[in-house]
Amino acid sequence: MPSHLKRYQLSHDLHFITFSCYRRKPKLGNPASRVVFENSLEHTRRRCGFCVKGYVVMPEHVHLLVSEPADRTLATAMQALKQSVSRTLALRSTEPFWEPRYYDFNVWTAKKQTEKLRYLHRNPVARGLVAKPEDWAWSSFRHYATGAEGAVEIESKWTERRREALSLA
């Protein structure tokens, strides 16, 4: 990552985040490690108070579309997430689990949000891991397609409708 990277936080924007495993090694290359990541993401989402609009866990990197946390910086929340995963998956490893930085792109418009969601959901297909986005279990695609609840709460129209129904009951 460039050292002159500017981050625009505290802007109340969504952020498209990408971070990679150390030296792009497939440290998330098996289903169990991807489940650990999803569980850590949900735990961090709750603890730090941010919304997840979308995500995909690839063998050597992750894409997230998230809001800013309510009471801390996004950088602090990402650090907590990465530490949680590495403490579980690389406790006794001699090398780092993650590359030290992350890519952050502010998403200002609904059009750009849709573009980023399509990109991250299609990433496993583009990489040849599956034939269709719905075949990759470690992303938010199934939630958007069917409303299915997974390991990570996704902030969407489905979630909004579910909350409305609960409040009316």
Secondary structure, DSSP 4 states (H G I P E B T S, - for coil): --TT-----SS--EEEEEEEBGGG--TT-SHHHHHHHHHHHHHHHHHHT--EEEEEE-SSEEEEEEPPPSSS-HHHHHHHHHHHHHHHH-TT-SS-SB-S--EEEEE-SHHHHHHHHHHHHHHHHHTTS-SSGGG-SSBSHHHHHH----SS-B-SHHHHHHHHHHHH-
